[in-house]
Amino acid sequence: MIIMNVNNIQTVVAVFIKNNELLMEERENNRKVYAGFLMCPSGHIQNNESFEQAIKREMNEELGIKIKKSRFLFSINDKDPFSKKNFTHNFMLIESFQGNITNSQEAKKLKWMTYKELKNEKLVLIVDKLVERLHEMNLL
């Protein structure tokens, strides 16, 4: 269970990997945080919600799928460069799900990207850290 702290926003971040590619969303320019940047599908953890409960709820809401199996990878603290809000991003590897991924309302588009493609993009620090950690873990 996560106890919420108003000075630090807790999120869950879905890490989908298929054929050595990571699922990324290009966020809409009107989003309050990480506007216009590449990010993995993610969402806020609600009070008294576990990581597993949050990732299931968020991915059903955003992508229209049911998470069957996920596991915690790691957490990274970050500050959004525009809103200046502090976040703790809790990364969850999605091992299996039911349904077809549909485009998120929060994203311009979804796309699968390789490590090399991601390294050629201008990434926010949190995504760069994620990509490097996944590469070090031989997941990407």
Helices and strands as residue ranges (DSSP letters): E 9-15, E 17-18, E 21-27, E 38-39, E 42-44, H 51-63, E 66-79, E 86-98, E 107-113, H 115-119, H 125-136
